[in-house]
Amino acid sequence: MNIDNYQKLAQNTAIYKKSMGLVYCTLGLTGEAGEVSDKVKKILRDRDGKFTKKDLQGIAKELGDVLWYVANLSNEIGYSLSEVAQMNIDKLSSRQNRGALGGSGDDR
């Protein structure tokens, strides 16, 4: 699926108050990312990190929820997903070319 087509389809299922869209999508994104982390944590705790096919499918479903919020948050700030993706690749490529992929901070 084309990432921008996904973004348009995700917008069709967005049923939040538009005046609160940026905040709603940000909170939803962090909540869904937490659900991904929680699934992984419990597998580490309960099964010594042994993931089943069903576990991985469950994580993929949660990642779909993360993607939905990323798509709608991108829309709320006026960017397509392809623009966000390209900006990220450009940033990482620049860091790689300068030997600055490691470390921390936005301006490296």
N, CA, C and O atoms as CSV, one atom per row, in Angstrom:
chain,resi,resn,atom,element,x,y,z
A,1,MET,N,N,0.847,-1.182,0.000
A,1,MET,CA,C,0.000,0.000,0.000
A,1,MET,C,C,0.888,1.239,0.000
A,1,MET,O,O,1.900,1.289,0.699
A,2,ASN,N,N,0.508,2.222,-0.777
A,2,ASN,CA,C,1.194,3.513,-0.812
A,2,ASN,C,C,0.946,4.245,0.509
A,2,ASN,O,O,-0.182,4.299,0.997
A,3,ILE,N,N,2.005,4.802,1.073
A,3,ILE,CA,C,1.907,5.409,2.399
A,3,ILE,C,C,0.966,6.619,2.426
A,3,ILE,O,O,0.271,6.840,3.419
A,4,ASP,N,N,0.941,7.396,1.351
A,4,ASP,CA,C,0.026,8.533,1.314
A,4,ASP,C,C,-1.421,8.089,1.121
A,4,ASP,O,O,-2.341,8.732,1.625
A,5,ASN,N,N,-1.623,6.996,0.394
A,5,ASN,CA,C,-2.979,6.438,0.289
A,5,ASN,C,C,-3.450,5.961,1.653
A,5,ASN,O,O,-4.605,6.166,2.025
A,6,TYR,N,N,-2.546,5.321,2.402
A,6,TYR,CA,C,-2.896,4.893,3.754
A,6,TYR,C,C,-3.323,6.094,4.595
A,6,TYR,O,O,-4.310,6.028,5.327
A,7,GLN,N,N,-2.577,7.182,4.485
A,7,GLN,CA,C,-2.896,8.378,5.274
A,7,GLN,C,C,-4.300,8.878,4.948
A,7,GLN,O,O,-5.050,9.247,5.852
A,8,LYS,N,N,-4.657,8.893,3.679
A,8,LYS,CA,C,-6.005,9.329,3.291
A,8,LYS,C,C,-7.068,8.385,3.847
A,8,LYS,O,O,-8.105,8.833,4.337
A,9,LEU,N,N,-6.812,7.089,3.773
A,9,LEU,CA,C,-7.768,6.117,4.314
A,9,LEU,C,C,-7.888,6.244,5.831
A,9,LEU,O,O,-8.981,6.118,6.383
A,10,ALA,N,N,-6.777,6.492,6.496
A,10,ALA,CA,C,-6.799,6.670,7.951
A,10,ALA,C,C,-7.630,7.892,8.325
A,10,ALA,O,O,-8.355,7.872,9.320
A,11,GLN,N,N,-7.526,8.952,7.533
A,11,GLN,CA,C,-8.308,10.165,7.798
A,11,GLN,C,C,-9.801,9.876,7.722
A,11,GLN,O,O,-10.594,10.489,8.436
A,12,ASN,N,N,-10.180,8.949,6.861
A,12,ASN,CA,C,-11.597,8.605,6.723
A,12,ASN,C,C,-12.167,7.952,7.978
A,12,ASN,O,O,-13.381,7.952,8.183
A,13,THR,N,N,-11.298,7.398,8.814
A,13,THR,CA,C,-11.777,6.731,10.025
A,13,THR,C,C,-11.508,7.555,11.283
A,13,THR,O,O,-11.725,7.077,12.397
A,14,ALA,N,N,-11.044,8.776,11.112
A,14,ALA,CA,C,-10.754,9.651,12.255
A,14,ALA,C,C,-12.051,10.278,12.759
A,14,ALA,O,O,-12.725,11.004,12.028
A,15,ILE,N,N,-12.394,9.990,14.018
A,15,ILE,CA,C,-13.650,10.511,14.570
A,15,ILE,C,C,-13.394,11.293,15.855
A,15,ILE,O,O,-14.108,11.131,16.844
A,16,TYR,N,N,-12.388,12.124,15.829
A,16,TYR,CA,C,-12.085,12.960,16.985
A,16,TYR,C,C,-12.424,14.408,16.662
A,16,TYR,O,O,-12.534,14.792,15.497
A,17,LYS,N,N,-12.585,15.191,17.697
A,17,LYS,CA,C,-12.892,16.611,17.559
A,17,LYS,C,C,-11.705,17.307,16.885
A,17,LYS,O,O,-10.604,17.328,17.436
A,18,LYS,N,N,-11.924,17.870,15.708
A,18,LYS,CA,C,-10.841,18.441,14.913
A,18,LYS,C,C,-10.081,19.542,15.647
A,18,LYS,O,O,-8.884,19.718,15.422
A,19,SER,N,N,-10.751,20.278,16.510
A,19,SER,CA,C,-10.063,21.348,17.234
A,19,SER,C,C,-9.030,20.797,18.218
A,19,SER,O,O,-8.138,21.523,18.657
A,20,MET,N,N,-9.151,19.525,18.559
A,20,MET,CA,C,-8.220,18.877,19.484
A,20,MET,C,C,-7.379,17.821,18.773
A,20,MET,O,O,-6.753,16.991,19.433
A,21,GLY,N,N,-7.354,17.836,17.460
A,21,GLY,CA,C,-6.698,16.779,16.687
A,21,GLY,C,C,-5.240,16.573,17.007
A,21,GLY,O,O,-4.796,15.436,17.166
A,22,LEU,N,N,-4.482,17.654,17.104
A,22,LEU,CA,C,-3.049,17.524,17.357
A,22,LEU,C,C,-2.806,16.870,18.720
A,22,LEU,O,O,-1.985,15.960,18.838
A,23,VAL,N,N,-3.512,17.327,19.730
A,23,VAL,CA,C,-3.346,16.769,21.080
A,23,VAL,C,C,-3.867,15.331,21.120
A,23,VAL,O,O,-3.209,14.449,21.671
A,24,TYR,N,N,-5.030,15.096,20.546
A,24,TYR,CA,C,-5.630,13.763,20.549
A,24,TYR,C,C,-4.705,12.750,19.888
A,24,TYR,O,O,-4.465,11.670,20.429
A,25,CYS,N,N,-4.188,13.105,18.716
A,25,CYS,CA,C,-3.321,12.179,17.986
A,25,CYS,C,C,-1.994,11.955,18.709
A,25,CYS,O,O,-1.462,10.845,18.694
A,26,THR,N,N,-1.462,12.988,19.335
A,26,THR,CA,C,-0.215,12.839,20.086
A,26,THR,C,C,-0.412,11.893,21.266
A,26,THR,O,O,0.405,11.000,21.492
A,27,LEU,N,N,-1.483,12.083,22.012
A,27,LEU,CA,C,-1.761,11.207,23.153
A,27,LEU,C,C,-2.054,9.779,22.702
A,27,LEU,O,O,-1.620,8.816,23.335
A,28,GLY,N,N,-2.787,9.652,21.613
A,28,GLY,CA,C,-3.072,8.321,21.084
A,28,GLY,C,C,-1.812,7.609,20.629
A,28,GLY,O,O,-1.659,6.406,20.838
A,29,LEU,N,N,-0.910,8.354,20.007
A,29,LEU,CA,C,0.353,7.777,19.544
A,29,LEU,C,C,1.173,7.234,20.709
A,29,LEU,O,O,1.691,6.119,20.643
A,30,THR,N,N,1.289,8.020,21.769
A,30,THR,CA,C,2.073,7.553,22.907
A,30,THR,C,C,1.403,6.364,23.593
A,30,THR,O,O,2.082,5.458,24.076
A,31,GLY,N,N,0.077,6.369,23.635
A,31,GLY,CA,C,-0.642,5.243,24.223
A,31,GLY,C,C,-0.435,3.959,23.444
A,31,GLY,O,O,-0.188,2.906,24.031
A,32,GLU,N,N,-0.533,4.041,22.131
A,32,GLU,CA,C,-0.365,2.847,21.301
A,32,GLU,C,C,1.083,2.364,21.308
A,32,GLU,O,O,1.330,1.159,21.302
A,33,ALA,N,N,2.044,3.293,21.321
A,33,ALA,CA,C,3.452,2.891,21.414
A,33,ALA,C,C,3.689,2.164,22.739
A,33,ALA,O,O,4.462,1.208,22.802
A,34,GLY,N,N,3.023,2.620,23.782
A,34,GLY,CA,C,3.111,1.947,25.073
A,34,GLY,C,C,2.553,0.534,25.015
A,34,GLY,O,O,3.081,-0.369,25.664
A,35,GLU,N,N,1.496,0.334,24.247
A,35,GLU,CA,C,0.927,-1.011,24.108
A,35,GLU,C,C,1.902,-1.945,23.402
A,35,GLU,O,O,2.007,-3.118,23.760
A,36,VAL,N,N,2.619,-1.431,22.397
A,36,VAL,CA,C,3.653,-2.233,21.733
A,36,VAL,C,C,4.708,-2.636,22.760
A,36,VAL,O,O,5.068,-3.808,22.866
A,37,SER,N,N,5.198,-1.650,23.515
A,37,SER,CA,C,6.222,-1.911,24.528
A,37,SER,C,C,5.739,-2.903,25.568
A,37,SER,O,O,6.500,-3.770,25.998
A,38,ASP,N,N,4.493,-2.788,25.974
A,38,ASP,CA,C,3.954,-3.667,27.002
A,38,ASP,C,C,3.897,-5.114,26.524
A,38,ASP,O,O,4.197,-6.033,27.286
A,39,LYS,N,N,3.514,-5.320,25.269
A,39,LYS,CA,C,3.488,-6.678,24.723
A,39,LYS,C,C,4.889,-7.291,24.753
A,39,LYS,O,O,5.065,-8.434,25.173
A,40,VAL,N,N,5.875,-6.525,24.306
A,40,VAL,CA,C,7.258,-7.017,24.287
A,40,VAL,C,C,7.740,-7.283,25.710
A,40,VAL,O,O,8.354,-8.318,25.972
A,41,LYS,N,N,7.468,-6.363,26.627
A,41,LYS,CA,C,7.890,-6.508,28.030
A,41,LYS,C,C,7.352,-7.797,28.643
A,41,LYS,O,O,8.084,-8.524,29.315
A,42,LYS,N,N,6.084,-8.073,28.410
A,42,LYS,CA,C,5.476,-9.256,29.018
A,42,LYS,C,C,6.058,-10.548,28.456
A,42,LYS,O,O,6.164,-11.545,29.171
A,43,ILE,N,N,6.433,-10.534,27.185
A,43,ILE,CA,C,7.060,-11.715,26.590
A,43,ILE,C,C,8.461,-11.902,27.165
A,43,ILE,O,O,8.893,-13.029,27.407
A,44,LEU,N,N,9.165,-10.799,27.381
A,44,LEU,CA,C,10.482,-10.887,28.020
A,44,LEU,C,C,10.348,-11.427,29.442
A,44,LEU,O,O,11.125,-12.284,29.863
A,45,ARG,N,N,9.368,-10.924,30.171
A,45,ARG,CA,C,9.169,-11.320,31.559
A,45,ARG,C,C,8.662,-12.758,31.688
A,45,ARG,O,O,9.189,-13.545,32.474
A,46,ASP,N,N,7.632,-13.086,30.904
A,46,ASP,CA,C,6.932,-14.355,31.100
A,46,ASP,C,C,7.504,-15.522,30.297
A,46,ASP,O,O,7.333,-16.678,30.683
A,47,ARG,N,N,8.177,-15.233,29.194
A,47,ARG,CA,C,8.634,-16.319,28.332
A,47,ARG,C,C,10.085,-16.145,27.899
A,47,ARG,O,O,10.504,-16.664,26.864
A,48,ASP,N,N,10.844,-15.409,28.704
A,48,ASP,CA,C,12.281,-15.245,28.469
A,48,ASP,C,C,12.576,-14.738,27.051
A,48,ASP,O,O,13.591,-15.093,26.452
A,49,GLY,N,N,11.677,-13.906,26.532
A,49,GLY,CA,C,11.901,-13.299,25.222
A,49,GLY,C,C,11.662,-14.215,24.036
A,49,GLY,O,O,12.128,-13.934,22.932
A,50,LYS,N,N,10.942,-15.305,24.251
A,50,LYS,CA,C,10.649,-16.227,23.145
A,50,LYS,C,C,9.321,-15.835,22.512
A,50,LYS,O,O,8.255,-16.045,23.090
A,51,PHE,N,N,9.407,-15.261,21.312
A,51,PHE,CA,C,8.241,-14.742,20.608
A,51,PHE,C,C,7.647,-15.811,19.700
A,51,PHE,O,O,8.361,-16.476,18.950
A,52,THR,N,N,6.332,-15.963,19.779
A,52,THR,CA,C,5.626,-16.858,18.860
A,52,THR,C,C,5.149,-16.057,17.655
A,52,THR,O,O,5.193,-14.827,17.649
A,53,LYS,N,N,4.701,-16.770,16.651
A,53,LYS,CA,C,4.134,-16.115,15.469
A,53,LYS,C,C,2.919,-15.266,15.868
A,53,LYS,O,O,2.713,-14.172,15.341
A,54,LYS,N,N,2.125,-15.785,16.803
A,54,LYS,CA,C,0.954,-15.053,17.294
A,54,LYS,C,C,1.386,-13.766,18.015
A,54,LYS,O,O,0.745,-12.726,17.863
A,55,ASP,N,N,2.470,-13.837,18.796
A,55,ASP,CA,C,2.994,-12.642,19.464
A,55,ASP,C,C,3.376,-11.573,18.436
A,55,ASP,O,O,3.018,-10.404,18.578
A,56,LEU,N,N,4.097,-11.988,17.417
A,56,LEU,CA,C,4.562,-11.046,16.403
A,56,LEU,C,C,3.389,-10.438,15.641
A,56,LEU,O,O,3.417,-9.263,15.274
A,57,GLN,N,N,2.358,-11.248,15.408
A,57,GLN,CA,C,1.160,-10.728,14.755
A,57,GLN,C,C,0.465,-9.700,15.647
A,57,GLN,O,O,-0.018,-8.679,15.157
A,58,GLY,N,N,0.413,-9.962,16.944
A,58,GLY,CA,C,-0.178,-9.011,17.879
A,58,GLY,C,C,0.590,-7.701,17.916
A,58,GLY,O,O,-0.004,-6.625,17.973
A,59,ILE,N,N,1.914,-7.797,17.883
A,59,ILE,CA,C,2.744,-6.593,17.851
A,59,ILE,C,C,2.501,-5.833,16.546
A,59,ILE,O,O,2.405,-4.605,16.551
A,60,ALA,N,N,2.403,-6.551,15.445
A,60,ALA,CA,C,2.142,-5.901,14.149
A,60,ALA,C,C,0.803,-5.165,14.164
A,60,ALA,O,O,0.693,-4.074,13.604
A,61,LYS,N,N,-0.207,-5.746,14.795
A,61,LYS,CA,C,-1.504,-5.078,14.894
A,61,LYS,C,C,-1.403,-3.792,15.704
A,61,LYS,O,O,-2.003,-2.777,15.349
A,62,GLU,N,N,-0.646,-3.838,16.785
A,62,GLU,CA,C,-0.442,-2.618,17.575
A,62,GLU,C,C,0.351,-1.580,16.771
A,62,GLU,O,O,0.079,-0.384,16.867
A,63,LEU,N,N,1.316,-2.030,15.991
A,63,LEU,CA,C,2.058,-1.103,15.136
A,63,LEU,C,C,1.128,-0.441,14.120
A,63,LEU,O,O,1.337,0.711,13.742
A,64,GLY,N,N,0.117,-1.162,13.685
A,64,GLY,CA,C,-0.884,-0.564,12.804
A,64,GLY,C,C,-1.598,0.590,13.485
A,64,GLY,O,O,-1.879,1.610,12.854
A,65,ASP,N,N,-1.893,0.435,14.769
A,65,ASP,CA,C,-2.515,1.524,15.527
A,65,ASP,C,C,-1.558,2.704,15.668
A,65,ASP,O,O,-1.967,3.861,15.567
A,66,VAL,N,N,-0.267,2.399,15.903
A,66,VAL,CA,C,0.745,3.456,15.956
A,66,VAL,C,C,0.771,4.204,14.620
A,66,VAL,O,O,0.795,5.434,14.589
A,67,LEU,N,N,0.767,3.454,13.528
A,67,LEU,CA,C,0.800,4.063,12.197
A,67,LEU,C,C,-0.423,4.945,11.956
A,67,LEU,O,O,-0.307,6.010,11.350
A,68,TRP,N,N,-1.583,4.514,12.420
A,68,TRP,CA,C,-2.805,5.303,12.255
A,68,TRP,C,C,-2.632,6.670,12.920
A,68,TRP,O,O,-2.965,7.701,12.337
A,69,TYR,N,N,-2.111,6.661,14.139
A,69,TYR,CA,C,-1.916,7.938,14.838
A,69,TYR,C,C,-0.825,8.776,14.185
A,69,TYR,O,O,-0.958,9.998,14.111
A,70,VAL,N,N,0.243,8.157,13.713
A,70,VAL,CA,C,1.292,8.904,13.009
A,70,VAL,C,C,0.707,9.546,11.753
A,70,VAL,O,O,0.990,10.706,11.455
A,71,ALA,N,N,-0.104,8.796,11.023
A,71,ALA,CA,C,-0.710,9.318,9.799
A,71,ALA,C,C,-1.608,10.512,10.096
A,71,ALA,O,O,-1.536,11.531,9.409
A,72,ASN,N,N,-2.442,10.391,11.102
A,72,ASN,CA,C,-3.361,11.478,11.407
A,72,ASN,C,C,-2.666,12.661,12.070
A,72,ASN,O,O,-3.056,13.807,11.845
A,73,LEU,N,N,-1.647,12.403,12.882
A,73,LEU,CA,C,-0.878,13.502,13.458
A,73,LEU,C,C,-0.127,14.258,12.364
A,73,LEU,O,O,-0.060,15.487,12.391
A,74,SER,N,N,0.432,13.534,11.411
A,74,SER,CA,C,1.097,14.179,10.275
A,74,SER,C,C,0.122,15.076,9.523
A,74,SER,O,O,0.461,16.194,9.138
A,75,ASN,N,N,-1.073,14.581,9.324
A,75,ASN,CA,C,-2.099,15.380,8.665
A,75,ASN,C,C,-2.421,16.630,9.479
A,75,ASN,O,O,-2.576,17.717,8.923
A,76,GLU,N,N,-2.521,16.473,10.782
A,76,GLU,CA,C,-2.851,17.607,11.654
A,76,GLU,C,C,-1.804,18.721,11.570
A,76,GLU,O,O,-2.138,19.897,11.713
A,77,ILE,N,N,-0.538,18.355,11.340
A,77,ILE,CA,C,0.507,19.383,11.258
A,77,ILE,C,C,0.823,19.777,9.816
A,77,ILE,O,O,1.758,20.535,9.560
A,78,GLY,N,N,0.033,19.254,8.881
A,78,GLY,CA,C,0.130,19.698,7.495
A,78,GLY,C,C,1.161,18.994,6.621
A,78,GLY,O,O,1.640,19.565,5.641
A,79,TYR,N,N,1.504,17.756,6.971
A,79,TYR,CA,C,2.478,17.000,6.186
A,79,TYR,C,C,1.890,15.672,5.744
A,79,TYR,O,O,1.089,15.062,6.453
A,80,SER,N,N,2.299,15.234,4.565
A,80,SER,CA,C,1.961,13.881,4.132
A,80,SER,C,C,2.955,12.924,4.777
A,80,SER,O,O,4.044,13.326,5.186
A,81,LEU,N,N,2.571,11.669,4.863
A,81,LEU,CA,C,3.488,10.673,5.410
A,81,LEU,C,C,4.739,10.543,4.553
A,81,LEU,O,O,5.830,10.325,5.079
A,82,SER,N,N,4.591,10.676,3.236
A,82,SER,CA,C,5.781,10.574,2.389
A,82,SER,C,C,6.735,11.737,2.646
A,82,SER,O,O,7.951,11.560,2.570
A,83,GLU,N,N,6.208,12.918,2.949
A,83,GLU,CA,C,7.076,14.050,3.288
A,83,GLU,C,C,7.801,13.805,4.603
A,83,GLU,O,O,8.999,14.066,4.715
A,84,VAL,N,N,7.078,13.303,5.599
A,84,VAL,CA,C,7.690,13.003,6.897
A,84,VAL,C,C,8.774,11.939,6.720
A,84,VAL,O,O,9.865,12.062,7.276
A,85,ALA,N,N,8.471,10.902,5.950
A,85,ALA,CA,C,9.442,9.832,5.717
A,85,ALA,C,C,10.685,10.365,5.010
A,85,ALA,O,O,11.807,10.015,5.377
A,86,GLN,N,N,10.490,11.207,4.001
A,86,GLN,CA,C,11.631,11.753,3.259
A,86,GLN,C,C,12.487,12.658,4.142
A,86,GLN,O,O,13.715,12.609,4.069
A,87,MET,N,N,11.848,13.485,4.976
A,87,MET,CA,C,12.605,14.342,5.890
A,87,MET,C,C,13.457,13.494,6.836
A,87,MET,O,O,14.597,13.847,7.139
A,88,ASN,N,N,12.894,12.372,7.299
A,88,ASN,CA,C,13.631,11.516,8.216
A,88,ASN,C,C,14.829,10.863,7.521
A,88,ASN,O,O,15.919,10.808,8.091
A,89,ILE,N,N,14.634,10.375,6.308
A,89,ILE,CA,C,15.735,9.762,5.562
A,89,ILE,C,C,16.813,10.798,5.263
A,89,ILE,O,O,18.003,10.505,5.372
A,90,ASP,N,N,16.405,12.003,4.887
A,90,ASP,CA,C,17.376,13.072,4.629
A,90,ASP,C,C,18.200,13.371,5.878
A,90,ASP,O,O,19.420,13.517,5.798
A,91,LYS,N,N,17.544,13.463,7.020
A,91,LYS,CA,C,18.229,13.736,8.297
A,91,LYS,C,C,19.215,12.624,8.628
A,91,LYS,O,O,20.362,12.889,8.989
A,92,LEU,N,N,18.761,11.371,8.504
A,92,LEU,CA,C,19.621,10.240,8.841
A,92,LEU,C,C,20.775,10.094,7.860
A,92,LEU,O,O,21.888,9.754,8.260
A,93,SER,N,N,20.522,10.347,6.583
A,93,SER,CA,C,21.588,10.287,5.579
A,93,SER,C,C,22.657,11.332,5.856
A,93,SER,O,O,23.852,11.063,5.735
A,94,SER,N,N,22.214,12.531,6.230
A,94,SER,CA,C,23.159,13.591,6.572
A,94,SER,C,C,24.015,13.178,7.761
A,94,SER,O,O,25.233,13.360,7.743
A,95,ARG,N,N,23.398,12.633,8.778
A,95,ARG,CA,C,24.140,12.181,9.954
A,95,ARG,C,C,25.125,11.073,9.585
A,95,ARG,O,O,26.266,11.056,10.048
A,96,GLN,N,N,24.663,10.157,8.748
A,96,GLN,CA,C,25.529,9.057,8.336
A,96,GLN,C,C,26.743,9.589,7.577
A,96,GLN,O,O,27.868,9.155,7.822
A,97,ASN,N,N,26.520,10.517,6.667
A,97,ASN,CA,C,27.609,11.085,5.880
A,97,ASN,C,C,28.610,11.838,6.743
A,97,ASN,O,O,29.788,11.927,6.396
A,98,ARG,N,N,28.152,12.378,7.860
A,98,ARG,CA,C,29.030,13.120,8.764
A,98,ARG,C,C,29.545,12.260,9.913
A,98,ARG,O,O,30.223,12.764,10.808
A,99,GLY,N,N,29.226,10.961,9.895
A,99,GLY,CA,C,29.659,10.062,10.958
A,99,GLY,C,C,28.992,10.380,12.289
A,99,GLY,O,O,29.597,10.203,13.346
A,100,ALA,N,N,27.744,10.850,12.242
A,100,ALA,CA,C,27.067,11.292,13.454
A,100,ALA,C,C,25.777,10.516,13.740
A,100,ALA,O,O,24.869,11.038,14.386
A,101,LEU,N,N,25.696,9.270,13.260
A,101,LEU,CA,C,24.484,8.480,13.537
A,101,LEU,C,C,24.390,8.133,15.016
A,101,LEU,O,O,23.292,8.124,15.573
A,102,GLY,N,N,25.494,7.852,15.654
A,102,GLY,CA,C,25.500,7.557,17.088
A,102,GLY,C,C,25.413,8.849,17.884
A,102,GLY,O,O,25.507,9.945,17.330
A,103,GLY,N,N,25.239,8.707,19.152
A,103,GLY,CA,C,25.165,9.887,20.016
A,103,GLY,C,C,23.739,10.299,20.245
A,103,GLY,O,O,22.805,9.539,19.993
A,104,SER,N,N,23.576,11.531,20.733
A,104,SER,CA,C,22.225,12.007,21.016
A,104,SER,C,C,22.113,13.484,20.674
A,104,SER,O,O,23.111,14.177,20.482
A,105,GLY,N,N,20.876,13.943,20.604
A,105,GLY,CA,C,20.610,15.349,20.295
A,105,GLY,C,C,20.096,15.507,18.876
A,105,GLY,O,O,20.532,14.804,17.964
A,106,ASP,N,N,19.182,16.421,18.701
A,106,ASP,CA,C,18.578,16.646,17.384
A,106,ASP,C,C,19.545,17.275,16.394
A,106,ASP,O,O,19.451,17.021,15.193
A,107,ASP,N,N,20.472,18.090,16.881
A,107,ASP,CA,C,21.327,18.872,15.998
A,107,ASP,C,C,22.705,18.266,15.787
A,107,ASP,O,O,23.680,19.004,15.640
A,108,ARG,N,N,22.811,16.963,15.768
A,108,ARG,CA,C,24.134,16.353,15.536
A,108,ARG,C,C,24.370,16.068,14.078
A,108,ARG,O,O,25.429,15.558,13.712
